[in-house]
Amino acid sequence: MSVSASTNFKHVSYLWDEAKAAALAGDEVALLIYRSNLLGADLRLTNYGGGNTSCKAMAKDPLTGESTEVMWVKGSGGDLGTLKRNGLAALYVDRLRSLTNVYRGVAYEDEMVELFNHCIFDLASRAPSIDTPLHGFLPFKHIDHLHPDAAIAIAAAKDGKQITQELFKGKIGWVEWQRPGFDLGLKLKQCLDENPGIRGIMLGSHGLFTWGDTAYESYINTLEVIEACAEYLEKNYGKKRPVFGGAQMIASPKEVRLKQAAALAPVLRGLCSGTTHMVGHFTDDDRVLEFINSNDLDRLAPLGTSCPDHFLRTKISPLVISLQPDEDLEDAKAVRAKLVPEFEAYRKMYADYYNACKHPNSPAMRDANPVVILYRGIGMFTFAKDKQTARVAAEFYINAINVMKGAEAISEYTSLPRQEAFNIEYWLLEEAKLQRMPKPKALSGRVALVTGSAGGIGKAIARKFADEGACVIINDNDADRLAAAKADLDQYYSKDVFATALLDVTSMEAITNAYNVTSLAFGGVDIVVNCAGLSISKPLEDHTENDWDLLYNVLVKGQFMVTQQGVKVMRKQGTGGDVINIVSKNALVSGPNNAGYGSAKAAQMHLSRLNAAELGADHIRVNVVNPDAVIADSKIWAGAWAEGRAKAYGIKVEELPAYYAKRTLLNQIILPEDIANACFVFVGGLLNKSTGNVMNVDGGVATAFVR
């Protein structure tokens, strides 16, 4: 196959680096991975986790020592952008093709997947996906199967086959929609046999197959075909009629969109969390706004998506809510009352869809709540079991919007028939894949805001919660300290695990902003940990009024205001929650030079009891962890405080850790991680019926025993 020497593309990214490719020369599998990563890096070419690529090359058979043809293909559950060698399945080509001898027809597709295992060449490779035969029956050395928006727009158009024929002058074949599997692989081979010399095949409503004799030829061929599709769409936008029928309304200003989204997200999250805690994602991407503000929204949205990869992650169709962009969202109960009937109608629609399409052996109906929620003038919310899944669902629905836009520009958009969609969504092989997924961690689906979490105890708590599956908001009143914490956490966690906010707990404006960040990033909050603090140790006569006010503003007023606003969000969700207050053994023990700090800590503790008594009806638990002498990574122990405590005890500053350990029953130094573990005990699921408790983590200080 000859390919164009042009590398000038407008609608796709040409990322091939000749030097990097040259270093991989002779290793076809390495070149496959390189090509796959380049393709996966451009979301216009394929979405996260979607598509698959392959190469065929000769290898030494470990059983016979003879040279044999092997196909390496992206395995089940992988992603092209991050694909590595261990994400490939390696199969004997001759064995795979010999399965035609035992294939019993479309009704027996699923049994073929088990037979793929008899074709495995590399026993350490990834399990083969259902798309394996789609690559196996084509003779080309390198093959790309992608889900580019531009190509699917043509594939999902009413006249898609005719448009493909005219656009590519017969050089791209066409295979009608069919669920991926062994028979579709045979259909691809038949299409090639009947159309020798074609450079690719369009799959109706599904995607695109392209190929080449080398990794580079396949790559450039893929880009050129997608570029041609995109150029064709661009020339036709607005030519037949305005895009999406023109604008029905103008999007609200950015600041209004974010304010409305932050106010509404917890309400939506609560309504979506009927069976499990969901995590949210919000976007007001321009492509979303163009669609949701259009005249065609009410016609197109109910149709659902066309590509299986899209609706597997977005559900059969989105929920378009009726709230106005300028709706007053302050009264959460009134807003919830308006939305409940719309959610009930959606759940009924989904149940009707399930019941009308199910088979005798279909898996039980899954969560009937929407994944995608569209709010005219404001933006799109998505909710799923974790942040990554919610974010990816949003990306997929933007793909679907692009497809609808393109298909409507050149013809008429068509979605998959409901039965075909159901057969994909509730495919037993998909169900088996879901069952193989790791069980959720203890805090999966939970969102936590831990004040003062840029260092010390707060950071340890945030990391513990993140390790247990929670999404966390890292915050501090010191911008430099917060930036350093973010840089540190970026080494361990993705953007789907944590977000940051500058937070001064003495400022209601800053507190409100932090919760808005939380709601926009993750949909709401489930766990609030009041950890921000400071200490001032002075004799009574040296204590100033400013010292007193600062202690009470940060420790007592700060705890009160952060809890107050957190409870407001939790009540919007209606799913309960946890408040943990990091207090101190000083709330219970009297000591010298500690009038301000100790009394403020006592106030924090009793405020916790008062909150526990009041919030029980909302299923919001309030508990206390009492640390003592946690010195590591804490600003409290820097400077004057440590000097003051050392002076009070008549010892040197460097002797403080050992001094504190020796005065405990266990003779142990207390670390931030010890406090984090105690917090996890309260929220990890085993103490869901406990509130108003005090847990001492001080190594055993008898005078601090609660009695």
SULMO-V540507 format. One record per residue. RES is the residue in one small letter. PHI is phi in degrees with one decimal (none if undefined). PSI is psi in whole degrees, -180 to 180 (999 if undefined). BURIAL is # if it has 9 or more other ideal C-beta (glycine too) atoms within 8 Angstrom, else .. Layout:
<<RES;PHI;PSI;BURIAL> <RES;PHI;PSI;BURIAL>>
//
This chain:
<<m;none;134;.> <s;-96.7;144;.> <v;-124.5;158;#> <s;-67.8;145;.> <a;-83.2;-9;.> <s;-69.2;136;.> <t;-123.6;20;.> <n;-94.4;108;.> <f;-124.3;144;#> <k;-102.0;-34;.> <h;-107.3;-5;#> <v;-136.3;164;#> <s;-100.8;122;.> <y;-88.7;111;.> <l;-116.8;2;.> <w;-64.8;129;#> <d;-111.3;112;.> <e;-60.9;-37;.> <a;-65.7;-44;.> <k;-64.3;-42;.> <a;-65.7;-39;#> <a;-62.7;-34;.> <a;-68.0;-19;.> <l;-100.9;1;#> <a;-54.0;135;.> <g;94.0;-14;.> <d;-112.8;92;.> <e;-63.9;-32;#> <v;-69.7;-41;#> <a;-63.0;-40;#> <l;-67.7;-34;#> <l;-62.4;-46;#> <i;-64.5;-42;#> <y;-59.4;-49;#> <r;-61.6;-42;#> <s;-62.1;-44;#> <n;-62.9;-38;#> <l;-65.2;-44;#> <l;-65.0;-42;#> <g;-71.3;-16;#> <a;-77.3;-14;.> <d;-112.7;105;#> <l;-66.6;-11;.> <r;-73.7;-18;#> <l;-92.2;-41;#> <t;-162.6;153;#> <n;-89.8;171;#> <y;-58.9;128;#> <g;78.5;-7;.> <g;-94.7;162;#> <g;75.4;168;#> <n;-156.1;154;#> <t;-131.4;162;#> <s;-154.6;164;#> <c;-145.6;154;#> <k;-120.6;136;#> <a;-154.4;163;#> <m;-83.8;143;.> <a;-146.6;161;#> <k;-81.2;124;.> <d;-71.0;121;#> <p;-66.4;-18;.> <l;-88.6;-37;.> <t;-111.0;-19;.> <g;78.7;-3;.> <e;-85.2;158;.> <s;-77.3;133;.> <t;-140.0;153;#> <e;-83.0;130;#> <v;-123.5;141;#> <m;-109.4;126;#> <w;-102.6;126;#> <v;-140.5;147;#> <k;-54.8;130;#> <g;-81.8;-179;#> <s;-65.5;133;#> <g;81.7;8;.> <g;-90.2;178;#> <d;-132.7;132;#> <l;-62.1;-40;#> <g;-62.9;-28;#> <t;-118.3;13;#> <l;-59.4;136;#> <k;-126.0;174;.> <r;-57.9;-36;.> <n;-74.8;-2;.> <g;-95.0;4;#> <l;-98.6;149;#> <a;-100.8;137;#> <a;-118.5;124;#> <l;-132.4;148;#> <y;-67.5;126;#> <v;-67.1;-43;#> <d;-65.5;-38;.> <r;-67.0;-41;#> <l;-60.8;-45;#> <r;-70.2;-27;#> <s;-70.4;-12;.> <l;-65.0;-14;#> <t;-61.0;-24;.> <n;-70.0;-22;.> <v;-116.1;-2;.> <y;-68.1;128;#> <r;-104.5;6;.> <g;113.7;174;.> <v;-57.6;-34;.> <a;-65.9;-15;.> <y;-118.5;27;#> <e;-55.0;-45;#> <d;-62.6;-31;.> <e;-69.5;-17;.> <m;-71.0;-29;#> <v;-60.2;-41;#> <e;-64.4;-33;.> <l;-72.3;-22;#> <f;-57.8;-31;#> <n;-63.9;-23;.> <h;-79.0;-5;.> <c;-107.4;4;#> <i;-66.8;130;#> <f;-92.6;-47;#> <d;-103.9;110;.> <l;-66.4;-16;.> <a;-94.3;4;.> <s;-79.8;168;#> <r;-68.3;154;#> <a;-62.0;136;.> <p;-64.4;145;#> <s;-89.2;172;#> <i;-65.6;-19;.> <d;-83.9;-1;#> <t;-52.4;-49;#> <p;-67.1;-20;#> <l;-64.3;-29;#> <h;-90.2;-34;#> <g;-66.8;-32;#> <f;-91.2;-5;#> <l;-91.8;140;#> <p;-82.2;-6;.> <f;-74.3;149;#> <k;-69.0;-37;#> <h;-130.1;132;#> <i;-136.3;139;#> <d;-119.1;128;#> <h;-118.5;110;#> <l;-124.5;169;#> <h;-122.1;64;#> <p;-73.6;137;#> <d;-55.4;-43;#> <a;-63.2;-40;#> <a;-72.4;-42;#> <i;-65.9;-32;#> <a;-58.2;-40;#> <i;-73.4;-42;#> <a;-64.5;-29;#> <a;-95.0;1;#> <a;-78.7;149;#> <k;-56.6;-36;.> <d;-105.6;31;#> <g;-57.1;-42;#> <k;-64.3;-44;#> <q;-66.1;-42;.> <i;-62.5;-43;#> <t;-60.1;-44;#> <q;-61.8;-46;#> <e;-71.5;-42;.> <l;-65.5;-43;#> <f;-103.3;6;#> <k;51.8;42;.> <g;83.7;1;.> <k;-86.6;-6;.> <i;-121.0;122;#> <g;-77.8;176;#> <w;-137.7;130;#> <v;-125.9;127;#> <e;-63.0;159;.> <w;-51.4;134;.> <q;-157.5;142;#> <r;-59.4;137;#> <p;-55.7;146;.> <g;161.4;-168;#> <f;-63.4;-43;#> <d;-66.0;-36;#> <l;-65.0;-35;#> <g;-59.6;-42;#> <l;-66.3;-36;#> <k;-65.4;-38;#> <l;-63.2;-44;#> <k;-62.9;-40;#> <q;-62.8;-42;.> <c;-61.6;-42;#> <l;-65.9;-43;#> <d;-61.3;-37;.> <e;-82.5;-15;.> <n;-134.0;65;#> <p;-60.5;142;.> <g;93.1;-5;.> <i;-68.0;156;#> <r;-105.3;2;#> <g;177.6;174;#> <i;-135.9;131;#> <m;-92.0;131;#> <l;-99.4;120;#> <g;-51.7;128;#> <s;64.4;4;#> <h;-121.1;-60;#> <g;171.3;-153;#> <l;-139.4;140;#> <f;-115.0;128;#> <t;-136.9;166;#> <w;-158.4;177;#> <g;-170.3;167;#> <d;-81.8;-17;.> <t;-130.8;167;#> <a;-60.3;-42;#> <y;-67.8;-43;#> <e;-60.7;-40;#> <s;-65.1;-43;#> <y;-60.8;-51;#> <i;-68.7;-36;#> <n;-62.8;-44;#> <t;-60.1;-48;#> <l;-61.7;-42;#> <e;-65.4;-41;#> <v;-66.2;-45;#> <i;-66.8;-39;#> <e;-59.3;-43;#> <a;-62.4;-41;#> <c;-62.7;-45;#> <a;-65.7;-41;#> <e;-62.4;-41;#> <y;-61.9;-43;#> <l;-64.0;-45;#> <e;-58.8;-40;.> <k;-66.5;-22;.> <n;-103.7;-7;#> <y;-61.6;125;#> <g;77.0;0;.> <k;-76.4;-46;.> <k;-80.7;-43;.> <r;-162.8;164;.> <p;-56.3;148;.> <v;-56.0;127;#> <f;53.3;31;#> <g;75.0;10;#> <g;88.9;168;#> <a;-81.3;131;#> <q;-88.8;-28;.> <m;-151.9;165;.> <i;-97.8;139;.> <a;-61.6;143;#> <s;-64.1;155;#> <p;-56.3;155;.> <k;-52.9;-47;.> <e;-64.8;-32;.> <v;-70.8;-42;#> <r;-59.2;-46;#> <l;-68.4;-38;#> <k;-64.4;-46;#> <q;-66.0;-41;#> <a;-64.5;-43;#> <a;-64.7;-37;#> <a;-71.5;-35;#> <l;-87.7;-31;#> <a;-51.2;-47;#> <p;-63.4;-33;#> <v;-65.5;-48;#> <l;-62.4;-41;#> <r;-61.1;-42;#> <g;-63.2;-41;#> <l;-69.0;-28;#> <c;-86.3;-10;#> <s;-102.5;38;#> <g;-66.8;-35;.> <t;-111.3;-24;.> <t;-154.8;154;.> <h;-64.7;125;#> <m;-104.9;152;#> <v;-111.1;142;#> <g;-106.8;165;#> <h;-144.5;141;#> <f;-127.1;141;#> <t;-143.4;139;#> <d;-118.9;39;#> <d;-50.1;144;#> <d;-57.1;-35;.> <r;-67.5;-36;#> <v;-66.1;-47;#> <l;-62.2;-40;#> <e;-59.3;-40;#> <f;-74.2;-50;#> <i;-72.8;-19;#> <n;-96.8;9;#> <s;-93.1;165;#> <n;-69.8;-24;.> <d;-89.2;-1;#> <l;-54.7;-51;#> <d;-66.4;-22;.> <r;-84.7;-42;.> <l;-85.3;-39;#> <a;-57.1;-45;#> <p;-66.0;-20;.> <l;-65.9;-27;#> <g;80.4;-171;#> <t;-98.4;171;#> <s;-106.4;-43;#> <c;-76.8;130;#> <p;-54.9;-38;#> <d;-61.2;-29;#> <h;-72.3;-57;#> <f;-77.1;-18;#> <l;-60.8;-28;#> <r;-106.3;-15;#> <t;-115.2;-2;#> <k;70.5;174;#> <i;-61.1;-33;#> <s;-162.3;162;#> <p;-86.2;169;#> <l;-101.5;123;#> <v;-99.5;112;#> <i;-83.8;158;#> <s;-95.4;0;.> <l;-59.8;143;#> <q;-82.7;152;.> <p;-58.3;-31;#> <d;-100.1;18;.> <e;-58.3;141;.> <d;-76.9;115;.> <l;-105.3;8;#> <e;-67.0;-37;.> <d;-86.5;91;.> <a;-61.9;-35;#> <k;-64.3;-41;.> <a;-66.7;-41;.> <v;-64.4;-43;#> <r;-61.7;-41;#> <a;-61.7;-35;.> <k;-70.5;-35;#> <l;-85.4;-28;#> <v;-53.6;-48;#> <p;-61.7;-34;.> <e;-70.3;-38;#> <f;-67.3;-40;#> <e;-63.5;-40;.> <a;-64.9;-40;.> <y;-64.7;-45;#> <r;-61.2;-38;#> <k;-66.3;-43;.> <m;-58.1;-44;.> <y;-68.5;-40;#> <a;-64.8;-40;#> <d;-63.6;-42;.> <y;-59.7;-46;#> <y;-62.4;-50;#> <n;-66.3;-32;.> <a;-75.5;-27;.> <c;-109.2;-11;#> <k;-66.5;155;#> <h;-108.2;165;.> <p;-55.6;-31;.> <n;-105.1;16;.> <s;-66.3;145;.> <p;-61.2;160;.> <a;-61.3;153;.> <m;-60.1;135;.> <r;-86.3;-177;.> <d;-49.2;124;.> <a;-87.0;0;#> <n;-74.4;154;#> <p;-69.4;153;#> <v;-95.3;-41;#> <v;-108.5;128;#> <i;-126.8;125;#> <l;-107.6;130;#> <y;-121.8;106;#> <r;-51.5;136;#> <g;80.5;-14;#> <i;-116.4;-56;#> <g;156.5;-160;#> <m;-122.7;133;#> <f;-108.7;143;#> <t;-131.6;144;#> <f;-132.2;136;#> <a;-154.6;-177;#> <k;-68.4;-21;#> <d;-151.6;169;#> <k;-63.6;-43;#> <q;-59.2;-45;.> <t;-64.8;-39;#> <a;-66.4;-44;#> <r;-64.6;-43;#> <v;-65.6;-36;#> <a;-59.5;-40;#> <a;-64.6;-42;#> <e;-61.4;-41;#> <f;-67.2;-37;#> <y;-71.7;-31;#> <i;-64.3;-39;#> <n;-56.3;-45;#> <a;-64.0;-39;#> <i;-61.2;-44;#> <n;-60.0;-40;#> <v;-64.6;-47;#> <m;-61.2;-42;#> <k;-61.0;-47;#> <g;-66.2;-46;#> <a;-62.5;-40;#> <e;-69.0;-28;#> <a;-71.5;-32;#> <i;-107.3;-17;#> <s;-163.6;-119;#> <e;-143.4;131;.> <y;-69.9;137;#> <t;-128.0;134;#> <s;-99.1;170;#> <l;-66.5;142;#> <p;-56.7;147;.> <r;-55.0;-40;#> <q;-65.4;-41;.> <e;-64.2;-41;#> <a;-62.1;-45;#> <f;-61.6;-42;#> <n;-62.0;-27;#> <i;-81.2;-50;#> <e;-61.1;-40;#> <y;-109.1;25;#> <w;-58.8;134;#> <l;-60.5;-32;#> <l;-69.7;-36;#> <e;-67.1;-41;#> <e;-62.4;-41;#> <a;-62.9;-37;.> <k;-64.2;-41;#> <l;-63.9;-40;.> <q;-68.3;-25;.> <r;-82.1;-12;.> <m;-66.7;148;.> <p;-58.7;147;.> <k;-66.6;148;.> <p;-60.5;148;.> <k;-76.4;170;.> <a;-57.5;-35;#> <l;-109.4;16;#> <s;-58.9;136;#> <g;83.5;-1;#> <r;-102.5;149;#> <v;-122.3;131;#> <a;-125.9;136;#> <l;-112.0;118;#> <v;-114.8;112;#> <t;-71.5;149;#> <g;64.3;36;#> <s;-96.6;17;#> <a;-84.2;-6;#> <g;-170.1;173;#> <g;59.0;-139;#> <i;-61.0;-44;#> <g;-59.9;-43;#> <k;-66.2;-39;#> <a;-64.1;-40;#> <i;-64.2;-47;#> <a;-59.8;-42;#> <r;-67.6;-40;#> <k;-61.1;-46;#> <f;-63.9;-42;#> <a;-63.0;-42;#> <d;-62.8;-27;.> <e;-94.0;12;#> <g;105.3;-4;#> <a;-80.0;157;#> <c;-93.7;139;#> <v;-131.0;150;#> <i;-104.9;113;#> <i;-87.9;132;#> <n;-150.2;160;#> <d;-166.7;162;#> <n;-88.9;-2;.> <d;-109.4;110;.> <a;-61.6;-40;.> <d;-67.0;-42;.> <r;-64.9;-39;#> <l;-65.7;-43;#> <a;-62.6;-40;.> <a;-65.5;-40;#> <a;-64.3;-41;#> <k;-62.5;-45;#> <a;-59.4;-38;.> <d;-67.8;-48;.> <l;-70.5;-25;#> <d;-60.5;-23;.> <q;-74.0;-19;.> <y;-117.4;-26;.> <y;-130.3;152;.> <s;-86.5;174;.> <k;-65.5;-15;.> <d;-85.2;-3;.> <v;-103.4;-38;#> <f;-143.4;155;#> <a;-130.9;168;#> <t;-124.6;154;#> <a;-151.7;137;#> <l;-75.2;125;#> <l;-140.0;116;#> <d;-102.9;113;.> <v;-70.7;-5;#> <t;-92.4;-2;.> <s;-113.2;117;.> <m;-63.4;-35;.> <e;-62.0;-44;.> <a;-67.5;-38;#> <i;-64.4;-47;#> <t;-60.5;-43;#> <n;-62.7;-41;#> <a;-62.9;-40;#> <y;-70.4;-32;#> <n;-64.8;-41;#> <v;-59.6;-43;#> <t;-61.9;-46;#> <s;-67.8;-39;#> <l;-70.7;-36;#> <a;-77.5;-40;#> <f;-132.3;-5;#> <g;100.4;-12;#> <g;159.6;-157;#> <v;-147.7;144;#> <d;-117.6;-28;#> <i;-130.7;125;#> <v;-117.0;124;#> <v;-116.2;114;#> <n;-86.0;100;#> <c;-120.9;-20;#> <a;-58.0;137;#> <g;-167.4;174;#> <l;-152.9;166;#> <s;-135.0;142;.> <i;-131.0;120;#> <s;-114.1;109;#> <k;-146.0;152;#> <p;-62.3;158;.> <l;-52.3;-45;.> <e;-70.0;-20;.> <d;-93.2;-13;.> <h;-67.9;129;#> <t;-99.2;166;.> <e;-63.4;-37;.> <n;-64.7;-39;.> <d;-58.2;-49;#> <w;-60.1;-49;#> <d;-63.5;-40;.> <l;-63.9;-46;#> <l;-59.4;-48;#> <y;-71.9;-32;#> <n;-66.9;-44;#> <v;-76.4;-51;#> <l;-78.6;-47;#> <v;-93.5;-58;#> <k;-63.2;-40;#> <g;-60.8;-47;#> <q;-60.1;-42;#> <f;-61.7;-50;#> <m;-71.0;-40;#> <v;-64.1;-41;#> <t;-66.0;-44;#> <q;-56.3;-48;.> <q;-73.4;-33;#> <g;-65.3;-41;#> <v;-64.0;-35;#> <k;-59.3;-43;#> <v;-67.7;-44;#> <m;-61.4;-40;#> <r;-66.2;-34;#> <k;-61.0;-39;#> <q;-73.5;-37;#> <g;70.6;24;.> <t;-118.8;19;#> <g;75.9;-163;#> <g;163.2;-176;#> <d;-133.8;138;#> <v;-120.2;126;#> <i;-120.0;126;#> <n;-108.1;122;#> <i;-84.9;107;#> <v;-104.9;-118;#> <s;-179.2;155;#> <k;-63.8;-19;#> <n;-67.6;-14;#> <a;-70.0;-18;#> <l;-117.3;-20;#> <v;-114.4;134;#> <s;-89.8;137;.> <g;-148.4;169;.> <p;-74.2;156;.> <n;55.7;40;#> <n;-144.1;25;#> <a;-61.8;-47;.> <g;-70.6;-53;#> <y;-63.5;-49;#> <g;-62.7;-42;#> <s;-70.3;-34;.> <a;-65.3;-39;#> <k;-66.3;-38;#> <a;-63.7;-38;#> <a;-65.2;-40;#> <q;-58.8;-43;#> <m;-65.9;-44;#> <h;-72.2;-33;.> <l;-60.4;-35;#> <s;-62.9;-43;#> <r;-63.4;-43;#> <l;-63.4;-42;.> <n;-65.7;-40;#> <a;-60.2;-42;#> <a;-65.8;-34;.> <e;-84.4;-33;.> <l;-96.6;-1;#> <g;-58.3;-36;#> <a;-63.0;-24;.> <d;-91.9;7;#> <h;59.1;32;.> <i;-103.0;117;#> <r;-90.1;141;#> <v;-126.5;120;#> <n;-135.6;163;#> <v;-123.0;139;#> <v;-115.6;126;#> <n;-106.4;101;#> <p;-84.9;175;#> <d;-153.8;132;#> <a;55.9;46;#> <v;-89.4;100;#> <i;-92.2;-33;#> <a;-60.3;131;.> <d;55.9;33;.> <s;-117.9;132;#> <k;-67.7;-26;.> <i;-56.5;-35;#> <w;-92.5;5;.> <a;-86.5;142;.> <g;70.5;-130;.> <a;-64.1;-34;.> <w;-62.3;-51;#> <a;-60.5;-41;#> <e;-63.2;-41;#> <g;-64.3;-43;#> <r;-67.7;-41;#> <a;-62.4;-42;#> <k;-63.6;-41;.> <a;-62.2;-33;#> <y;-97.4;-2;.> <g;70.1;35;.> <i;-131.6;177;.> <k;-85.7;156;.> <v;-57.1;-44;.> <e;-66.9;-12;.> <e;-91.3;-4;#> <l;-60.0;-50;#> <p;-55.1;-48;#> <a;-66.8;-36;.> <y;-62.4;-48;#> <y;-64.6;-38;#> <a;-66.6;-41;#> <k;-68.2;-25;.> <r;-85.0;-1;.> <t;-95.3;159;#> <l;-66.5;-31;.> <l;-95.0;-8;.> <n;54.0;50;.> <q;-124.0;142;.> <i;-81.5;134;#> <i;-93.0;131;#> <l;-109.8;159;#> <p;-54.2;-37;#> <e;-63.5;-30;.> <d;-65.6;-39;#> <i;-70.2;-39;#> <a;-60.5;-42;#> <n;-63.7;-39;#> <a;-64.7;-41;#> <c;-62.4;-40;#> <f;-64.3;-35;#> <v;-56.0;-40;#> <f;-71.1;-32;#> <v;-109.8;-4;#> <g;-76.1;-4;#> <g;115.0;-17;.> <l;-89.3;-15;.> <l;-120.4;39;#> <n;-67.6;-14;.> <k;-110.5;23;.> <s;-118.3;131;#> <t;-148.9;158;#> <g;75.3;18;#> <n;-92.5;158;#> <v;-125.1;123;#> <m;-114.0;118;#> <n;-84.5;129;#> <v;-127.5;77;#> <d;-134.4;11;#> <g;80.0;-2;#> <g;97.7;88;.> <v;-113.1;106;#> <a;-58.2;-36;.> <t;-70.5;-12;.> <a;-99.4;4;#> <f;-60.2;135;.> <v;-76.6;129;.> <r;-148.9;999;.>>
//
